[in-house]
């Protein structure tokens, strides 16, 4: 699966998903793109965007995009807070479909 990590994600999180092709927004040269434009661009090359941006679920109409989004709900946007969510992310990646927005909560895990 082709996965894009949003700017708010630690770039080292890509190593948590070694069986997937994972790129960051910075690696793609898309740092200046805002959410709607980012999703438009990303849907041409990626299956899923992983973000910790809690607002994306209220700002985007997912029916417009041929990409899915996984929103990580974490106390801090840091690797120690996100790494424990890897099993849940992997499980969701098995069945995720375009247009879906899924939230995975890690607030109570650390």
C-alpha positions, 0 to 999 in steps of 0.5 A: 500500500502507498502511504503518505505521512502528513507534515505533522507526523514524525518522519521516522514513523515511516519505519513503523510500516516497513511492509508498505511504501511510505513517503512524507509530505516533505519528501514529495515536495508538498509542504506548502499544500493545504489539506484540500490541495494536498488530498487532490495531489496525494490521491493520484499516487497514494492510497492512504494519508496518515495524519494527527491533524484532528481538524481534517475530519471537519474540514474535508468531504471525503467523497471528493477524494479517491484516498483514505485518511487515518487520523491518529488521536494522540497526546503528542505528535511524537514517535513514542505516542504514535508507535503503540498505535502501529498494530491498530493501523496495520489492522485498519490498512487491511480493509480501508477503502478510498473515501474513508476517514478512520480515527485511531485513538491513542490518548489513553495508551501512554 
